Amino acid sequence: MKIIDAHAHLWLRQDTEVNGMKIQTLEGGKSLFMGEIRQMLPPFMADGRNTAEIFLSNMDYAQVSAAVITQEYIDGLQNDYLWDVQQRYPDRFLCCGMVDARRPGYLQHAEALISLGFSALKIPAERLIMPDSRVMLTCDKMMQMFRLMEKNDILLSVDLAPGNAQVTEMEEIIAECPGLRIAIGHFGMVTRPGWLEQIKLARHPNVMIESGGITWLFNDEFYPFSGAVRAIREAAEQVGIQKLMWGSDYPRTITAITYRMSYDFVVKSNLLTGEEKILFLGENARKFYRFRELIELPYIKNMSE
């Protein structure tokens, strides 16, 4: 079984603002995060640099062949670094570019990123609902961007606000751009009311669901995340297992668990068949993201074994 992570993050440094609140890299894996200090990275990543090389080491150890690198406004735009990563490790990563749709000029920025060569763009749509304003996903500029992406076969990675707050907008986008490939993140914000409304968007042929952050959302339950597996089972009953993909939300989630633990709770579960695990953990993502040559990684024993 070759495993693909459909939702991970990389950055060299966080230095940005969301809703007027600062996010900034500190020491020891910590960050100033919207008025408080949070453990953003494992403490051994002492310089705060969440690099491709450290992630590749984790991927090799956990036998993860490839990963989709998405973005989030809380990390700041990482386009320059991710384009460099894409060039250096084309067989291991698919990196998403990102525009800041909260500010003017994002359509032109999207055009520039597509011209540069990014094959996917990320919209953290939940951040577009702000305390004093809201950017609609169906406004003229956004729809122009989505049509441009469809025309150029650029994949859309999107994280939606909890519940059905943006589901109607997504339905309109899907109807207007039936050829636009869409990956909806955070497993529809499972654990929040109305999450299945996001999952049901995958009934459309061009839409997939990825589980980035599912261990964060079930953190109170903790390993082996039996509630998360039941949610995967429930989503599969709604749209089919072939529409679901595993994602880790690395590196934030590995402040609580190891990288391997972010998927082996699925491997060890008896609620999914062997074939369902193969599809969920890699095969669906391989087809959807169009990965070609996937590296085969040997199992390396721990010193404790």
C-alpha positions as a Markdown table, in Angstrom:
| # | Residue | x | y | z |
|---|---|---|---|---|
| 1 | Met | 0.0 | 0.0 | 0.0 |
| 2 | Lys | 1.4 | 3.4 | -1.1 |
| 3 | Ile | 0.3 | 6.2 | 1.2 |
| 4 | Ile | -0.4 | 9.8 | 0.1 |
| 5 | Asp | -1.0 | 12.7 | 2.6 |
| 6 | Ala | -3.6 | 15.0 | 1.0 |
| 7 | His | -3.2 | 17.8 | 3.5 |
| 8 | Ala | 0.1 | 19.1 | 5.0 |
| 9 | His | 1.8 | 22.4 | 5.5 |
| 10 | Leu | 5.3 | 23.8 | 5.1 |
| 11 | Trp | 6.8 | 27.2 | 6.0 |
| 12 | Leu | 10.1 | 28.8 | 6.8 |
| 13 | Arg | 8.6 | 31.4 | 9.2 |
| 14 | Gln | 5.2 | 32.6 | 10.3 |
| 15 | Asp | 4.8 | 36.3 | 10.3 |
| 16 | Thr | 1.3 | 37.5 | 9.5 |
| 17 | Glu | -2.1 | 38.7 | 10.8 |
| 18 | Val | -5.6 | 37.3 | 10.8 |
| 19 | Asn | -8.5 | 39.5 | 11.8 |
| 20 | Gly | -5.9 | 42.1 | 13.1 |
| 21 | Met | -4.3 | 39.5 | 15.4 |
| 22 | Lys | -0.6 | 38.6 | 15.1 |
| 23 | Ile | 0.8 | 35.2 | 14.3 |
| 24 | Gln | 4.6 | 35.0 | 14.6 |
| 25 | Thr | 7.2 | 32.3 | 15.0 |
| 26 | Leu | 9.0 | 32.2 | 18.3 |
| 27 | Glu | 11.5 | 29.7 | 19.7 |
| 28 | Gly | 11.2 | 26.0 | 20.6 |
| 29 | Gly | 8.4 | 25.3 | 18.1 |
| 30 | Lys | 6.1 | 27.9 | 19.7 |
| 31 | Ser | 4.3 | 30.8 | 18.0 |
| 32 | Leu | 2.5 | 33.9 | 19.1 |
| 33 | Phe | -1.0 | 33.0 | 17.9 |
| 34 | Met | -3.8 | 35.5 | 18.1 |
| 35 | Gly | -3.0 | 36.8 | 21.5 |
| 36 | Glu | -1.5 | 33.7 | 23.1 |
| 37 | Ile | 1.5 | 31.5 | 22.8 |
| 38 | Arg | 0.8 | 28.1 | 21.3 |
| 39 | Gln | 2.9 | 25.0 | 20.5 |
| 40 | Met | 2.7 | 25.3 | 16.8 |
| 41 | Leu | 5.4 | 22.7 | 16.1 |
| 42 | Pro | 7.0 | 19.8 | 18.0 |
| 43 | Pro | 9.5 | 21.3 | 20.4 |
| 44 | Phe | 12.5 | 19.7 | 18.7 |
| 45 | Met | 11.8 | 21.9 | 15.7 |
| 46 | Ala | 13.5 | 24.6 | 17.8 |
| 47 | Asp | 14.1 | 27.2 | 15.1 |
| 48 | Gly | 10.5 | 27.2 | 14.0 |
| 49 | Arg | 11.4 | 26.2 | 10.4 |
| 50 | Asn | 8.9 | 23.7 | 9.1 |
| 51 | Thr | 10.9 | 22.6 | 6.1 |
| 52 | Ala | 10.5 | 20.1 | 3.3 |
| 53 | Glu | 13.5 | 18.2 | 4.5 |
| 54 | Ile | 12.2 | 17.6 | 8.0 |
| 55 | Phe | 8.9 | 16.5 | 6.6 |
| 56 | Leu | 10.5 | 14.2 | 4.1 |
| 57 | Ser | 12.3 | 12.5 | 7.0 |
| 58 | Asn | 9.0 | 12.0 | 8.7 |
| 59 | Met | 7.4 | 10.8 | 5.5 |
| 60 | Asp | 10.2 | 8.3 | 4.9 |
| 61 | Tyr | 10.0 | 7.0 | 8.4 |
| 62 | Ala | 6.2 | 6.7 | 8.2 |
| 63 | Gln | 6.3 | 5.2 | 4.7 |
| 64 | Val | 4.3 | 8.0 | 3.1 |
| 65 | Ser | 5.2 | 8.2 | -0.6 |
| 66 | Ala | 3.9 | 11.7 | -1.4 |
| 67 | Ala | 2.1 | 14.7 | 0.1 |
| 68 | Val | -0.1 | 17.6 | -1.0 |
| 69 | Ile | 1.2 | 20.8 | 0.5 |
| 70 | Thr | -1.7 | 23.2 | 1.2 |
| 71 | Gln | -1.6 | 26.6 | 2.8 |
| 72 | Glu | -3.5 | 28.7 | 5.4 |
| 73 | Tyr | -3.6 | 32.4 | 6.1 |
| 74 | Ile | -2.5 | 31.8 | 9.7 |
| 75 | Asp | 0.9 | 30.8 | 8.2 |
| 76 | Gly | 1.2 | 33.7 | 5.8 |
| 77 | Leu | 1.6 | 33.2 | 2.1 |
| 78 | Gln | 4.4 | 30.7 | 1.4 |
| 79 | Asn | 4.3 | 30.7 | -2.4 |
| 80 | Asp | 8.0 | 31.5 | -2.9 |
| 81 | Tyr | 9.2 | 28.7 | -0.7 |
| 82 | Leu | 6.6 | 26.2 | -1.9 |
| 83 | Trp | 7.5 | 26.9 | -5.6 |
| 84 | Asp | 11.1 | 26.1 | -4.7 |
| 85 | Val | 10.0 | 22.9 | -2.9 |
| 86 | Gln | 8.0 | 21.9 | -5.9 |
| 87 | Gln | 11.0 | 22.3 | -8.2 |
| 88 | Arg | 13.3 | 20.3 | -5.9 |
| 89 | Tyr | 11.0 | 17.4 | -5.0 |
| 90 | Pro | 8.5 | 17.1 | -7.9 |
| 91 | Asp | 7.8 | 13.4 | -7.2 |
| 92 | Arg | 7.2 | 13.8 | -3.5 |
| 93 | Phe | 5.1 | 17.0 | -3.3 |
| 94 | Leu | 2.2 | 18.7 | -5.0 |
| 95 | Cys | 2.4 | 22.3 | -3.7 |
| 96 | Cys | -0.6 | 24.6 | -3.7 |
| 97 | Gly | -0.2 | 28.3 | -4.3 |
| 98 | Met | -2.4 | 30.7 | -2.4 |
| 99 | Val | -3.8 | 34.2 | -2.9 |
| 100 | Asp | -5.1 | 36.5 | -0.2 |
| 101 | Ala | -8.8 | 36.8 | -1.2 |
| 102 | Arg | -9.3 | 39.2 | 1.7 |
| 103 | Arg | -7.5 | 41.9 | -0.1 |
| 104 | Pro | -7.8 | 43.5 | -3.6 |
| 105 | Gly | -5.7 | 42.2 | -6.5 |
| 106 | Tyr | -6.1 | 38.4 | -5.7 |
| 107 | Leu | -7.4 | 37.7 | -9.2 |
| 108 | Gln | -4.2 | 39.1 | -10.8 |
| 109 | His | -2.2 | 37.2 | -8.2 |
| 110 | Ala | -3.9 | 33.9 | -9.2 |
| 111 | Glu | -3.1 | 34.6 | -12.8 |
| 112 | Ala | 0.5 | 35.1 | -11.9 |
| 113 | Leu | 0.7 | 31.9 | -9.8 |
| 114 | Ile | -0.9 | 29.9 | -12.6 |
| 115 | Ser | 1.5 | 31.4 | -15.2 |
| 116 | Leu | 4.4 | 30.5 | -12.9 |
| 117 | Gly | 3.3 | 26.9 | -13.0 |
| 118 | Phe | 1.4 | 26.1 | -9.8 |
| 119 | Ser | -1.1 | 23.3 | -10.7 |
| 120 | Ala | -3.3 | 23.9 | -7.6 |
| 121 | Leu | -4.5 | 26.9 | -5.6 |
| 122 | Lys | -5.7 | 27.0 | -2.0 |
| 123 | Ile | -8.5 | 29.1 | -0.5 |
| 124 | Pro | -8.9 | 29.0 | 3.3 |
| 125 | Ala | -12.6 | 30.0 | 2.8 |
| 126 | Glu | -13.5 | 29.9 | 6.5 |
| 127 | Arg | -11.1 | 32.9 | 7.0 |
| 128 | Leu | -13.2 | 34.9 | 4.5 |
| 129 | Ile | -16.0 | 35.2 | 7.1 |
| 130 | Met | -14.5 | 38.0 | 9.2 |
| 131 | Pro | -15.9 | 39.9 | 12.2 |
| 132 | Asp | -16.9 | 42.9 | 10.3 |
| 133 | Ser | -17.0 | 41.7 | 6.7 |
| 134 | Arg | -17.3 | 38.7 | 4.4 |
| 135 | Val | -15.9 | 37.8 | 1.0 |
| 136 | Met | -18.5 | 35.6 | -0.8 |
| 137 | Leu | -17.1 | 32.7 | -2.7 |
| 138 | Thr | -19.5 | 33.5 | -5.5 |
| 139 | Cys | -18.6 | 37.2 | -5.9 |
| 140 | Asp | -17.6 | 38.3 | -9.4 |
| 141 | Lys | -13.9 | 38.3 | -8.8 |
| 142 | Met | -13.9 | 34.8 | -7.1 |
| 143 | Met | -16.0 | 33.4 | -9.9 |
| 144 | Gln | -13.6 | 34.8 | -12.5 |
| 145 | Met | -10.8 | 33.1 | -10.7 |
| 146 | Phe | -12.6 | 29.8 | -10.5 |
| 147 | Arg | -13.4 | 29.9 | -14.3 |
| 148 | Leu | -9.7 | 30.7 | -14.9 |
| 149 | Met | -8.7 | 27.7 | -12.8 |
| 150 | Glu | -11.2 | 25.5 | -14.6 |
| 151 | Lys | -9.9 | 26.6 | -18.0 |
| 152 | Asn | -6.3 | 25.9 | -17.0 |
| 153 | Asp | -7.1 | 22.6 | -15.2 |
| 154 | Ile | -5.9 | 24.1 | -11.8 |
| 155 | Leu | -7.1 | 22.2 | -8.8 |
| 156 | Leu | -8.9 | 24.1 | -6.0 |
| 157 | Ser | -8.1 | 23.1 | -2.4 |
| 158 | Val | -10.6 | 24.7 | 0.0 |
| 159 | Asp | -11.3 | 24.6 | 3.7 |
| 160 | Leu | -14.9 | 25.7 | 4.5 |
| 161 | Ala | -16.4 | 27.3 | 7.6 |
| 162 | Pro | -18.1 | 24.8 | 9.9 |
| 163 | Gly | -21.5 | 23.4 | 9.0 |
| 164 | Asn | -23.3 | 24.6 | 5.9 |
| 165 | Ala | -22.3 | 28.3 | 6.1 |
| 166 | Gln | -20.6 | 28.1 | 2.7 |
| 167 | Val | -22.2 | 25.0 | 1.2 |
| 168 | Thr | -24.7 | 26.9 | -1.0 |
| 169 | Glu | -21.8 | 29.0 | -2.4 |
| 170 | Met | -19.9 | 25.8 | -3.2 |
| 171 | Glu | -22.9 | 24.4 | -5.0 |
| 172 | Glu | -23.1 | 27.4 | -7.2 |
| 173 | Ile | -19.4 | 27.2 | -8.0 |
| 174 | Ile | -19.7 | 23.5 | -8.8 |
| 175 | Ala | -22.6 | 24.2 | -11.1 |
| 176 | Glu | -20.8 | 27.1 | -12.8 |
| 177 | Cys | -17.5 | 25.2 | -13.1 |
| 178 | Pro | -18.3 | 21.5 | -13.5 |
| 179 | Gly | -14.7 | 20.8 | -14.7 |
| 180 | Leu | -13.0 | 22.4 | -11.7 |
| 181 | Arg | -11.4 | 19.7 | -9.5 |
| 182 | Ile | -12.1 | 20.5 | -5.9 |
| 183 | Ala | -10.7 | 19.0 | -2.7 |
| 184 | Ile | -12.6 | 20.0 | 0.5 |
| 185 | Gly | -10.5 | 19.9 | 3.6 |
| 186 | His | -10.8 | 19.1 | 7.3 |
| 187 | Phe | -13.3 | 16.3 | 6.5 |
| 188 | Gly | -16.1 | 18.8 | 6.4 |
| 189 | Met | -15.2 | 20.1 | 9.9 |
| 190 | Val | -16.4 | 16.8 | 11.3 |
| 191 | Thr | -17.3 | 17.1 | 15.0 |
| 192 | Arg | -19.1 | 20.3 | 14.2 |
| 193 | Pro | -22.9 | 20.4 | 13.6 |
| 194 | Gly | -23.8 | 20.1 | 9.9 |
| 195 | Trp | -20.6 | 18.5 | 8.8 |
| 196 | Leu | -22.3 | 16.0 | 6.5 |
| 197 | Glu | -23.6 | 18.8 | 4.3 |
| 198 | Gln | -20.0 | 19.5 | 3.3 |
| 199 | Ile | -19.4 | 15.8 | 2.7 |
| 200 | Lys | -22.4 | 15.5 | 0.4 |
| 201 | Leu | -20.7 | 18.0 | -1.9 |
| 202 | Ala | -18.6 | 15.0 | -3.0 |
| 203 | Arg | -21.7 | 13.6 | -4.7 |
| 204 | His | -20.6 | 15.8 | -7.6 |
| 205 | Pro | -18.1 | 14.0 | -9.8 |
| 206 | Asn | -15.4 | 16.7 | -9.6 |
| 207 | Val | -15.4 | 17.0 | -5.8 |
| 208 | Met | -13.3 | 15.0 | -3.2 |
| 209 | Ile | -13.1 | 15.2 | 0.6 |
| 210 | Glu | -9.8 | 15.0 | 2.5 |
| 211 | Ser | -9.3 | 14.4 | 6.2 |
| 212 | Gly | -6.6 | 16.9 | 7.0 |
| 213 | Gly | -7.0 | 17.8 | 10.7 |
| 214 | Ile | -9.3 | 14.9 | 11.6 |
| 215 | Thr | -7.0 | 13.9 | 14.6 |
| 216 | Trp | -7.1 | 17.5 | 15.8 |
| 217 | Leu | -10.9 | 17.5 | 15.5 |
| 218 | Phe | -11.1 | 14.3 | 17.6 |
| 219 | Asn | -8.3 | 15.4 | 19.9 |
| 220 | Asp | -10.5 | 15.1 | 23.0 |
| 221 | Glu | -11.1 | 11.5 | 22.2 |
| 222 | Phe | -7.4 | 10.9 | 21.3 |
| 223 | Tyr | -5.7 | 7.8 | 19.9 |
| 224 | Pro | -6.9 | 5.4 | 18.4 |
| 225 | Phe | -9.6 | 7.9 | 17.3 |
| 226 | Ser | -12.4 | 5.4 | 17.1 |
| 227 | Gly | -14.9 | 8.3 | 16.6 |
| 228 | Ala | -12.8 | 9.5 | 13.6 |
| 229 | Val | -13.0 | 6.0 | 12.0 |
| 230 | Arg | -16.8 | 5.9 | 12.6 |
| 231 | Ala | -17.0 | 9.3 | 10.9 |
| 232 | Ile | -15.1 | 8.0 | 7.9 |
| 233 | Arg | -17.4 | 5.1 | 7.7 |
| 234 | Glu | -20.5 | 7.4 | 7.9 |
| 235 | Ala | -19.1 | 9.7 | 5.2 |
| 236 | Ala | -18.4 | 6.6 | 3.0 |
| 237 | Glu | -22.0 | 5.6 | 3.3 |
| 238 | Gln | -23.0 | 9.1 | 2.1 |
| 239 | Val | -20.7 | 9.5 | -0.9 |
| 240 | Gly | -18.6 | 6.2 | -1.3 |
| 241 | Ile | -15.1 | 5.5 | 0.0 |
| 242 | Gln | -13.7 | 6.3 | -3.4 |
| 243 | Lys | -14.5 | 10.0 | -2.7 |
| 244 | Leu | -12.5 | 10.2 | 0.5 |
| 245 | Met | -8.8 | 10.8 | 1.1 |
| 246 | Trp | -6.5 | 10.8 | 4.1 |
| 247 | Gly | -4.7 | 14.0 | 5.2 |
| 248 | Ser | -2.7 | 14.6 | 8.3 |
| 249 | Asp | -2.6 | 18.4 | 8.7 |
| 250 | Tyr | 1.1 | 18.1 | 9.5 |
| 251 | Pro | 2.9 | 19.6 | 11.4 |
| 252 | Arg | 0.4 | 21.0 | 13.8 |
| 253 | Thr | -1.1 | 17.6 | 14.6 |
| 254 | Ile | 2.2 | 16.0 | 15.5 |
| 255 | Thr | 2.5 | 18.2 | 18.6 |
| 256 | Ala | 0.2 | 15.6 | 20.1 |
| 257 | Ile | 0.9 | 12.4 | 18.2 |
| 258 | Thr | 3.6 | 11.0 | 15.9 |
| 259 | Tyr | 3.2 | 11.4 | 12.1 |
| 260 | Arg | 2.7 | 7.6 | 11.7 |
| 261 | Met | -0.1 | 7.7 | 14.3 |
| 262 | Ser | -2.0 | 10.2 | 12.2 |
| 263 | Tyr | -2.9 | 7.4 | 9.8 |
| 264 | Asp | -2.2 | 4.1 | 11.5 |
| 265 | Phe | -5.4 | 4.3 | 13.6 |
| 266 | Val | -7.1 | 3.7 | 10.2 |
| 267 | Val | -4.8 | 0.8 | 9.3 |
| 268 | Lys | -5.5 | -0.9 | 12.7 |
| 269 | Ser | -9.3 | -0.3 | 12.6 |
| 270 | Asn | -11.7 | -3.2 | 11.9 |
| 271 | Leu | -14.4 | -0.9 | 10.6 |
| 272 | Leu | -12.9 | -0.6 | 7.2 |
| 273 | Thr | -11.9 | -3.4 | 4.8 |
| 274 | Gly | -8.4 | -3.8 | 3.4 |
| 275 | Glu | -9.5 | -2.5 | 0.0 |
| 276 | Glu | -11.2 | 0.6 | 1.6 |
| 277 | Lys | -8.0 | 1.4 | 3.5 |
| 278 | Ile | -6.0 | 1.2 | 0.3 |
| 279 | Leu | -8.4 | 3.6 | -1.4 |
| 280 | Phe | -8.6 | 6.0 | 1.5 |
| 281 | Leu | -4.9 | 6.1 | 2.4 |
| 282 | Gly | -3.5 | 6.6 | -1.1 |
| 283 | Glu | -5.2 | 5.3 | -4.2 |
| 284 | Asn | -8.0 | 7.9 | -4.3 |
| 285 | Ala | -5.4 | 10.7 | -3.9 |
| 286 | Arg | -3.1 | 9.2 | -6.5 |
| 287 | Lys | -5.8 | 9.4 | -9.1 |
| 288 | Phe | -7.3 | 12.7 | -8.1 |
| 289 | Tyr | -4.0 | 14.6 | -7.7 |
| 290 | Arg | -2.5 | 12.8 | -10.7 |
| 291 | Phe | 0.6 | 11.5 | -8.9 |
| 292 | Arg | 2.6 | 9.3 | -11.2 |
| 293 | Glu | 5.8 | 7.6 | -10.0 |
| 294 | Leu | 5.3 | 7.0 | -6.3 |
| 295 | Ile | 8.3 | 6.0 | -4.2 |
| 296 | Glu | 8.2 | 2.7 | -2.4 |
| 297 | Leu | 9.6 | 3.0 | 1.1 |
| 298 | Pro | 10.8 | 0.2 | 3.3 |
| 299 | Tyr | 9.8 | -0.3 | 6.9 |
| 300 | Ile | 12.5 | 0.8 | 9.3 |
| 301 | Lys | 12.5 | -0.8 | 12.7 |
| 302 | Asn | 12.6 | 1.5 | 15.8 |
| 303 | Met | 15.4 | 1.0 | 18.3 |
| 304 | Ser | 12.7 | 0.1 | 20.9 |
| 305 | Glu | 11.5 | -2.9 | 18.8 |
